[in-house]
């Protein structure tokens, strides 16, 4: 379990006649990229934009965000500081906003990145699943093309992740990594397959960092695990960092978040069995989505704690705009070590922006928005639920809640 990440730092982005990284600037040949994306079936219109930190720019109806990465053997070439963001027509209501400046910017990790923005419209007769798939393909194709075109750029940092021998005196810890598998545009892809197939199972902990876990779901923007989140999973990174020093990172169990009760019970039982086989004393659990996945989390905690494995879970809360409501849809006595990453119902007013990208007319339909969200001065009032990654349950952000 060894992986090297070769980070090429991107501090600016611009369009040019070739695609190359030069002195920290990613130059993108827009025409060549558009030609690549034009090969994707189902898209009627593709526009490519740039969005930079500090600009008065708002991205609307963001589908996914992907860091350009390319694996070469045991090394992965990464354009750190850059990402591809895909925008498109809304299918339901669970897309999100990214503000590159203003009070909304600190609530999303993407406001600090140099963004290559793919805005695409589907063919008018395209059915919803194919519509979503085409836009996902666009983000992945753009990220792969950018990484391949810049693979000869010298790395600014080589990050080596390795699970070598650890002292038997150190506590053995596992990571339980749930991914959404609810169908109907609420799925995740693992190594090119729908994650509802073959999970739970133990995985190489470097798998998400290689880019082999891909977002394919439309859950609320605040706690959607985009592909970028999987690529940068802070739980995995921290366990690697502490391995053989403070703990022994014993392994990672990838588990689904299905819909049917019987499937939830079976998945939780099997995941707990896989963790027990690792002979650990503790486990960390993350999450994706809310409501329905709250039940999965509690089932996992009950099964693991019942086996004598102490657990710490990461979750966001939906406690109402005043913070006074029950914050999770399910609970359990075993859930006594919970890290909150914020109340997604908390409200924020976002000022008008000089530049709007994406289907602006769909803002009132976003989860966390509403018909009264648009204010006369052009600003919008939304819940944090509408901001991409605001309460991410992998622990990417620093937002939290504490009881009084």
ABEGO torsion letter per residue (X at the ends): XBBBBBBBBBABBBBBABBBBBGGBBBBBAAAAAAAAAABBGBABBBBBBBBBGBBBBBBGBABBBBBBBBBEABBBBBBGBBBBBBBBBABABBBBBBABEAAAAABAAAABBBBBBBBBBBAABBAAAAAAAAAAAAAAAAAAAAAAAAABBBABBBBBBBBBBBAABBBBBBBBBBBBAEGGBBBBBGGBBAABGOBBBBBAAAAAAGABBBABBBBAAABBBAAAAAABAAAAAAAAABGAABBBAEBBBBBBBABAAAAAAAAAAAAAAAAAAGBABBBBBBBEBEAAAAAAAAAAAAAAAAGBBBBBBBBBBAEAAGABBABABBBAABABBBBAEBAABBBBBBBBABBBEBAAAAAABBGBEAAABBAAGBBBBBAAABBGAABAAGABABBBBBX
